[in-house]
Amino acid sequence: MSDAGGDPACWADRVCPVCGMLDERKRRDGRCPHCHALADEDYERLLEVRDGLRRFLHWSEEQARAAGVTPAQHQLLLAVRGHQGGTPTVGEVADHLLLRHHSAVGLVDRAEGLGLVVRHRDAQDHRVVRVALTGRGEKILAALAAEHLEELRRLGLVYRDLGTDLP
């Protein structure tokens, strides 16, 4: 029998052990284009990335506490300062922090009580409440941000490159 037509014995290396599909286009790295079966190295890399992220987040929380704010307050400060398009609304802060609106309101309440942020009404729509950093909040965030960027560089976790070598 010809190789092209169909000696089943010659297909063995082209059948995915996970999904059982035959594919002559099987990728050189051994992953099946049908089921996207991952190699052991893929799982090892995913674990390595997850471990690195968890270590960084733990380190970040410790830095926030050492600076006199909670990790959530640090994230609030970053969400306010890093928001594109001007001063964010409470709803936009909630979106950045993956919180429900009422939870973000509580966080902003507590941060405002500590002098980290202030609220003000939007100039064009008085129903909209915006959140801005105070001088104290700005100072704390600037110090934390500098430490965080340095730690990311040290770890080699440059966020723009994080996914470039993932499967």
Buried (B, 14 or more C-beta within 10 A) or exposed (E): EEEEEEEEEEEEEEBBEEEEEEBEEBEEEEBBEBEEBBEEEBEEBEEEBEEBEEEBEEBBBEBBEEBEBBBBBBBBBBBBBEBEEEBBBBEBBBBBBEBEEEEBBEBBEBBBEBEBBBBEEEEEEEEBBBBBBBEBBBEBBEEBBEBBEEBBEEEEBEEEEBEEEEE
